Amino acid sequence: MLKPRLFSNDCRRSKYFRRQIPASMNTIGITGGTGLIGRQLSKMLIARGYAVTILSRHPRVSDQKAIKQVLFDAESEKCDSNALAQLTGVIHLAGEPVAGKRWTKAQKSKIFDSRVAGTKFLVDQLREHAPLCKTLVAASAIGYYGADKPGQSPFSEQDPNAEDFLGSTCRAWEAAANAAEGFSRVALLRTGIVLSGEGGAFKEFVRTLPLRVLPILSTGRQVISWIHIEDMASMYLYALENPDMHGPYNAVAPNPVSNQTLMKTIGQHHGGPHFYPRVPAVALRIALGEMSVEVLKSCTVSAEKIQSTGFRFRYSDIKSAVSSLI
């Protein structure tokens, strides 16, 4: 059996890494496989001996022998059923990005449908065409919880969903994935803010870094529950290989930080003096519309449940994470 590369020795000895089938005999499907998490995860899967099939709306010929791309278009309800028949597990990452565009009525519908209708289509196709698929690890998000309330503990997996747009979307998204429980083990990863040097939120945080300007949003006290890209991909792999993992897990590092702490940590690791202007909340509301709620809110989320499984973070504090990315 190939040894995992990014977990502690304790994890390597753990029962959670006892697979019944050698990795070399497994083919894992990934929706959203060309995205930020999907690219990192594909590398890890290949390193462990898996074959990877990327389920894509626009499949291309891969330059890697262990990766192939096949048609999977939930919107038009078209897919390569022969490719699904080869899959022993699926990691479901696909969904319209939440950030980047104003939340118009049409955009909110696109965000919801890409997750909920897209997941329903995936589960239906796996049920019909993928008899070997016994594991589904599906993305969710910490938007499930909404904003912190005064005096409350960090959000845990037992907390109810918020009744706002993202909370309702995540609830329906998870319900669609859980419909696979009749034929597959289902694990859900409620993802925090993913920090990566290749794109995503961190790219926005450091956009003005060459000018030695690091804007702090509003008061800067709002809490960010974050996770390093390597830990995020490792957690998907861990959930895939851990037969005892069922249901939701918060995919966040154990030490959330404020927006101000994050920006000043970036400045410290960059070196030299920096200017930290404050961006007023009203300016963010004008620029971003309803989506500004997500930028301005605190969301403090617990990593206790995933840690209790034996998973070990490589980047558990913001200093080590930022240091690896700067």
Summary of the structure (lengths in Angstrom):
residues: 326
radius of gyration: 19.6
end to end distance: 34.8
largest distance: 59.3
contacts: 1043
relative contact order: 0.14
helix: 41%
strand: 20%
